[in-house]
Amino acid sequence: MFKNYIKTAWRNLVKNKFYSVINIFGLTVGLAIGILILVWVQDELSFDSFHKNAKDIYRVELFGGTGNSRQIYSWGVAPIGVMAKQQLPQVKEAVRITGNYDYSLYKYQDKVFADQQNAYADPSFFSVFDFHLIRGNQARPFTDDYSVVITQKTAQKFFGDQDPIGKVIVADVNKANFVVSGVIADFPKNSSLNFDMLMPFSLHVKKMLADKNDINNNFSFLNYITFLQMKPGTSMKGLAAKITQIHLHHKPDDTDAEYLLLPLTKMRLYNGDLSDNGIGTVRIFIIIAVLILVIACINYVNLSTARSMLRSKEISMRKIIGAAKIQLFIQFIVETALLFSFAALLAIGLVFMLMPAFNHLVNKEMTLNLGDYHIWVILLSAITGTLAASSIYPALLLSSFEPLKALKGKISAGIGDVLFRKILVVTQFVFSIVLIIGTMIITGQLNYIRQKDLGYDKTNVFSFWMRDMTSHYDAVKAELLKQPGVLDVTRSNQNVIRFRGFSGDLDWDGKDPKQNMMIHTIVADKDLPSFFKMKFEEGGPFTSSTSDTAHFILNEAAIKEMGITNPIGKRFRMQGNKGVIVGVVKDFHYASMKEKIAPAMFWYSPQNFGTIYIKTTGRDAQKAINAAQKLFKQYNGEYPFTYSFLDEVFNNMYQNEQQEGKLFTYFASIAIFISCLGLLGLAAYTAQVRTREIGVRKVLGASVSGIVGLLAKDFIKLVFISILIASPLAWYAMYKWLQDFAYKINVGWEVFAFAGLLAVFIAFATISFQAIKAALTNPVKSLRSE
């Protein structure tokens, strides 16, 4: 019996090649894209979940500042984790991590390596997280302050096949010797933590003490990531508040401080207050995957039900000779399953082909590993769900014909449920138009970000870390200004695109005791504002005199938050640095446009200058780079020269949004393509069942354009209905997306009008292909065949 089902199903597929190809092709593309998106979603949701104790590990977040300066910081103070472990019985272990900026060049014998991802970490790092040592002592990963734990990849790079344990790595050319005490497996790709080398936190403490900074008791220096491992079964209610009390006990002035505990498994996609930091994008892409799969299903359902009348006599004869309804139902399920099997196999093959390009697009290294049960969950869920959605209704419809009516041709009016098919076509195009509108708005927002006046000029500016050039800056600057293509030179302590430094230990004339403003800081030379063409609201720049160390330049947002008037000459203190305000610079964007311009401050500290900026003409940029490289080598020897243009750094800030924009464009195109495949099939079917009518109209003098309009108008009406439904849905979805940006575009009616017209044009072009073909058919031949 089953063999007969297969045979009959195969004959029907071969007999109706055109419709079979459309169905298989649409389902293949829909399944392949749906699977790719779901693999990406699974990868995003899997981050940091591989740790055995993941559900008990939390990152300590600090909600600090008042007014517009209030925000969440993942970086906090060094003592809080240790004290939480000592004072709170719920805390089993604490881990502190901070970036290692003390060394940048590492040497073993004649091998020299730079730009290693290096950090200081507590030994508990290896017991809290599942980054176990494969070489070395797990209980004592660091043997002393000058030991280092490296990854397998780093060990292979430094030592080849030699045993790395006990080998000595020289840091920054004889500055320090580190003995390899352990080797860990390379960090998984779905880990938020990723380092090449880890050095003991105790060494960092000693270095800070040498600079007269006891970080173990300092509640003002925010430069540390802290993780807490809770005892199993711990209730988290009120625990963050207890950690806040520990902080306030040691620094009562921080009345604005509020600690939050972010679960390790949510670290990738959520902020400390569990607001969206990527989970919204994941949800959007889950919806898109489902929509594309649904569009592919709709194609099959529409074509199957539309063509059901052509099979009514076949089904009626089967019923008359004894076929039961369940047998017919199974027959049509088998037909769908057979067609679907071809589509599923082709889709898996297409996924393997597209995966490299998709990885490049989303900046990942995913694989379709058929040995991973997660992949099978995705595959089977997508395939089974799509198969069920596309097969059950057509099978029920086809098996429900009344044989006598079908043989007499009296079921044409209700068969196939015309209204249901129209609803499905509208649904397809609603989804497609929403994606088109989303693509246009995302692209518009990204263009707005690139073109918006930032409050400074970053054009044709590149920068790099000077290292040993720092003490020779004046000579370097004079030499660079002689080079063709170099327009100007200045220096700072960090990249101006995104300020990394910040402080909350502030005081000024007239400060409200309850106010605790957080301010972003940057060390700036006297000519930095003019270099970047920043404008002053009041006062002026530094003068490079020794008195500038007691001078501060604030932005408008800081002055507004402080609530002071006539700020020039007013007293101001940041941590231990006391002085007066000498300038107020107009607000400029020194962070992502997802954030409002917050209080910022320039201060003058010559010993902290480390980054040089060079403005070029653009045309001679390479000559300027070559000159800078030559000078860098002159003072830094074998240290590698690396630089970055500020435009590139700026664009990298919006890399995720740019990826979203590209993906939306591709997904919208695919959705429209699959929808048009369905329209093509329906148009072909319509032309087929109206062959006699078209022949008669042509005999009576109807033009080709008139017949095309006759066949197209019903479909175009459905597209217009889709536009009316899709527009408010797209507006709401994009309104929510734009809320992530403090500075955003205004979405006008023209976006929806253009998207609608584009959908109409694409639909009309698709339908016209079959309509023109039918209109050009010889009417005599049409009438004779009918």
Buried (B, 14 or more C-beta within 10 A) or exposed (E): EEEEBBEBBBEBBEEBEEBBEBBBBBBBBBBBBBBBBBBBBBBBBBBBEEBEBBEBBBBBBBBBBBBBBBBBBBBBBBBBBBBBBEEBEBBBBBBBBBBBEBBBBBBBEEEBBBEBBBBBBBBBBBBBBBBEBEBBEEEEBBBEBBBBBBBBEBBBBBBEEEEBBEBEBBBBBEEBEBBBBBBBEBBBEBBEBEBBBBBBBBBBBEBBEEEEBEBBEBBBBBBBBBBBBBEEEBEEEEBBEBBBEBBBEBBEBBEBBBBBBBBBBBBBBBBBEEEBBBBBBBEBBBBBBBBBBBBBBBBBBBBBBBBBBEBBBEBBEBBEEEBEEEBBBBBBBBBBBBBBEBBBEBBBEBBEEBBEEBBEBBEBEBBBEEEEEEBEEBBEEBBEBBBEBBBBBBBBBBBEBEBEBBBEEEBEEEBBBEEBBBBBBBBBBBBBBBBBBBBBBBBBBBEBBEEEEBBBBBEBBBBBBBBEBBEBBEEBBEBBEEBEBBBBBBBBBBBBBBBEBBBBBBEBEEBEEEBBBBBBBBBBBBBBBEBBEBEBBBBBBBEEEEEBBBBBBBBBBBBBBBEBEEBEEBEBBBEEBEBBBBBBBBBBBBBBBBBBBBBBBBBBEBEBBBBBBBBBEEEBBEBBBEBBBEBBEEBBEEBEBEBBBBBEBBBEBBEEBBBBBBBBBBBBBBBBBBBBBBBBBBBBBBBBEBBEBBBBBBEEEBEEEEBBBBBBEBBBEBBBBBBEBBBEBBBEBBEEBBEBBBBBBEBEEEBBEEBBEBBBEBBBEBBBEBBBEBBEBEBEEBBEEE
